[in-house]
Amino acid sequence: MGISLHFANMMTDAIGEVHGITDEELDGLKARGKAIDRDLRERRKAGELPFYELPYQKSEVRNILKKVKKIQDKYDNFVVLGIGGSALGAKALHLALSHPQHNLLPKGKRKDALRLFVADNIDPEGFKALLDIIDPKKTVFNVVSKSGGTAEIIAQFLVVIDLLKKRLGRKMYKNYIIATTDPKKGALREIANREGFLGFSVPEGVGGRFSVFTPVGLLPAAAAGIDIEELLAGAAYMDKQCQVDDLREKPAYIAAALQYLADVNKGKAISVIMPYADRLSGVGDWYCQLWAESLGKRYSRDNEVVNVGQTPVKAIGVTDQHSQLQLYLEGPYNKVVIFIVPKKYKKEVKIPPAYEDIEAVNYLGGHTLNALIKAEQEATELALTKNNRPNWKILLPEINPFSVGQLLYFFEVQTVYAGGLYNINPLDQPGVEEGKRITYRMMGREGF
Ligand code: PA5
């Protein structure tokens, strides 16, 4: 039931000395690794890294499930207004764990689950198109902003509230808005309190990209019918795996060390995440934000200019075998490929035999799409390895809330530990904040 990590293809035995990592290199990180581990444990204990504890918030989960029941009774659609960390977690969970055509299923087939839409942009055409297809009278809008003031989210909110006032009247509109934001601070919290919106809190000290296990990700997921208790059980299971004392037994730490060594010692500045499942495409986007925004930093913890960080890229297996793979096999030696592979898919599709006199078609007959996708993944892995291209793999028993909970928690712990190896703060995002401030000024906000 646990996900498993396979990293032999990162090592010299598989891909040679120029590109592979040696046991000595891994062991060389031991002393620093222990110090980072100690620091993370102490800060966790002191409550400075609250994301670690999110799998265990029983009362918040009860609260969400209770409220979701009422929301499901009243509405058909749940729309998340957000951007970046306030949107990507919900999107990843929905894509991974809902029926692939969830929003198109008739209500009866969705049981009580709401249709879920995540507006992760302010493209006028995209946003307007979303508003065109939902009936505001049957829709609840969840405004999600940790800071409570991000321009894109507040702008989405202002457009929606104007629509609701016009369509539902100046009293009723309040019932159609939920605010998920800081418990005390920020413009959105002030508005939510003043208007009496139903509110959820993003716990203090949990930034957007680490918030998937807070109401930011859990509320939309539960509204769409996803089993959030199982999701958190998976995250808690991974937490236990990462609590063992031996650094080489902590899966998230090994993965961080390999990525770090590949980048710093072997020049692999690009990290390609390649799930072999359409359903995990959103997890790929979520990972890209987590890895990029957490590790891409100008300053070290000692205030030196370091300009570090690997560039994450998403590819989907097998689709991108016919697009990006050529580059990965023969282009510059600057990438690590991370495969995410379900051992089992929930459906099996047989390939019926036909045209048996044409061998180019005949050989497929009687197999399954499942066997074909497995062969293609293994072939890609082998081809990369033969060409001395580092790659590692996470195997999921299948894609379900428990395994996805493990996977997302694994990446969070990996990222925080990698932050220690790079000696940067993985929890801030000064570059994003700078962009926000420039936008405020350009849009005429006082004080910027
Ligand atoms: O991960 C992050 O910190 C960012 O992507 C934020 O989530 C994003 O900028 C939105 O910020 P906020 O939720 O504070 O409005």
Residues whose N, C-alpha, C, O or C-beta is under 5 A from the ligand:
A	BS01	PA5	I83 G84 G85 S86 V144 S145 K146 S147 G148 G149 T150 G207 G208 R209
